[in-house]
């Protein structure tokens, strides 16, 4: 019987490569369409700019270039959010009363890009949808939230973004702070990326689909940096135990923005159901580490589930 560490190492290498390749290939199908979009350009790598929603639907985040200067302003009422001030004298279809307005922005971009921010392509005989998500790019000098507490090499050299997202129904000025480059640089530490893909697969197989990539990454990022001697097995079990702890509290703070709960969109009954399932998985992982041949065989089957 293979050891738990060998099973996890082989699986994480395979799924890491497959996940990146899958995103890259699908984006390559629509590169020509993306290049034609007005005021929008791709950011970063497919790993950073593309999020898989389902087997046949993806979100693609694109940098928005507008013909006016935008200044982020901290939203004191909603932690982790900003408003984008363009100026009282700015006249533009995306600006209302001096601020960038999400609804007006969407309408303007649709008008400039043929009436839609979706691209649909038939890939391998299946229609695949790509949703275009515009974001505003800023650098560290524009940072208006509390000090991130990260190494200068990360937050002073990599941009951050403001992503259109509603907080309350009647205010269209709110934008969520988003830091994919910061996160990916931190995720290169130790076995972080490998553990992330294993946790993602465990959630998929056990039908915990609302524990998104963003949530799982935040669990890991909250614990970094780890001891360099930490093995893949111990790292995985520690991170899964932390996930259980956060589910018990129904609260997972953002790794930089402590007042922003990553579980804020989950229903109470969903969190309770996921906690029950996660605790069972934790018990299985601990049995595997202890050398249970039956538990190892079961886990090995899960790791082969989608090969």
Steps between C-alpha positions, in 0.01 A plus 500: 500500500633843403570742780272797555780739411564322165128503410474872575823594323405318178147636500595862572756504217251357250204719592712817525625456144159391370320795657738757352503332158120476494459872567774599253354288219151636547616862511703440183173423319375854559820707486401661172159591642658648814740715297202664330342619826513875544655651816588154638822296517595167661681510834766257623502131419197273443549379858436853626252638248277198433260340748306187420133526597393162366625247245385727218504849646791729588547853631783699340622805690624781277668830578279797418653806334277806539560851360501662845695471826347295784586534869406214739333610824463268800142399573483539880165322516611182318849359577690382194311725261582830334318763298661644188494878480539647151430863590195726511584651164539173309233435239498138389236230456665286771505783758205611712532793743879485485534125574540200272160329501496120453174491305596797282844346443348170387257673264780711347728199444218297344422790267867527397535121448200397294243482778649215705785418737475126428690296243359162400705243313447135409796312648519123452141507370373669817397866525722674756423842649761758598377789717709815472560664840649853488733610781684824580876468559693689772846490654608513867503881511123488445441253788242652738429205729694400816868410459505152337785367715670333201863509381575810290601280206138388474272796553736773378580327169167341409172679418165456672155535347151628571236253386134607450297330773184596684483526880158656542224496234466873445863618495670449163830659602661210689799307366669204669876517555665207318870399523567195277870574440567541873324172571680304230843618616419384852355170375841406359628453855561138607233264362222761505391458139505119524292500817254742342434266205459199729251689719316615189467141378380377840230769494398404145474129570307559823258748337608808692487716190442831681842476664649695211862538393503838673387348831751214492787733412408730789514206744859434392609863473386572856754244630808606303793493538544143623806321631717393207511144637122454472417193285223492240297261718528714814431817303184354346366371832578830675324701227198270498478527879511880465218482245293306756579762765387784273180313412429451872527876549314571174768761440809500279681837498675613184878454530556878477156640585412344835150649514393347169336158555560265205192297605270802473311356200444152651173403668511380861370154408764469227780580744364242747479230232852578377636490855356150551656379175832674563536342844446155347769569241737624772450175692577301184816698431622444855433126466701499177789673671485240778541228237148362456517293179124522447497879533803529269327285238187716522697824469700359210171433322390861554827633362445294183135604472543742211817379330 
